[in-house]
Amino acid sequence: MNINPFDILKNAQKIQEQMNGFQEKLGYITATGAAAAGLVEVDFNGKLEVLAVRIAPQAMDDAEMLQDLVMAAITDGMTKVKEAIAGQAGAMGFPGTL
């Protein structure tokens, strides 16, 4: 079994290019988490950055309930974006678990 170090280097470079491309795509993946039938919505990108938060006026009457709804929407959005990342990773041949 002959192992050519140049082949290993080429493969490493190819993998690095694929990873760079995947990281770039993360910014374009988006998902919205929602709670209480959309009273609270949180948008995320594939880098798990919050892009927007929307709160319906009727959700603002009860601070404790609002906190729970925001937490639920964040959890829902993070789950959705992680699923989208996993799907994208699988399509590119990477293991898609987070």
N, C-alpha and C positions, 0 to 999 in steps of 0.2 A: 504494500500500500504506500504509494508515493503521495505526499502532501506537498502541494506547491504553495509556498507562502504568498505568492502573488495572487493566486486564486482566492486565498483567505482574505487578503486585503481588498480585492475587488468586491467580494461578497459583503465585507464589512462596510465598504463605501456605499454599496447598493442599499443595504439595510438602513444606513444613516440617511440617505436621500429619501427613502420611504418614510422614515420616522419624521423627518422634517416636513414632508408633504402632509402627513397625518396631523401633525401639530398645527399646521396652517389651516387645515380643514376644521379643526375644533372650533375656531372662531365663527364658522358659518353654521354649525349645528345649533339649533335653538329648540327650546321646549318651554312650555308654560305649565306651571303648577297652579292648581286651583283648589279652593276650599269653599264649602257651603254653596254649592251650585254657582260658583263664580263671584261670590261676594268679595273674595280676596283672590287676586291672581299675581303670580310672580314669574317673570320671564328670565330664563338663563341662556347662556351660550355654552358651548362644549368645553369651555375652560372653567366651567362652574362659576362664572361671574354673573351677578345679578344685573340684568339689563333694564328692567322696569318693575314697578310695583303698582298695582291698581287696587284701591279699596273703595267699595261701594259706600255711599254715605250712611246707609242704614246699619252698616257693620260698626260704625264709630260710636254707637250709643253705649256700648258695654266694653270697657277697656280690657277686662279679663278675657272675654269671648274673642275680641279682636286679636289679642296675643295668641290665643289658641289657633285661630284661623290663619294667621300669618305663618305660624310654625307648620301647620298642616299643608299650606300651599307651598312652602319652601321644601318640605319633605317630598311632596308629590312632584314638584318640578325637578328636584335633584334625581329622583328615581327615573323620571322620564328622560332626562338628558343623559344619564348613565346608560340607559337602554339604547339610546340613539348612538352613543359613542361605541358601545359594544357591537352594535350592528355595523357601523362604519368600519370598525377595526376588523371584524370578521370578513367583511367584503374586501379588505386590503390584505388579508392573510395573517393578521396579527391576532393573538389571543385577546378577546374583548372583555376581560373581566376587570372590574375596578374594585 
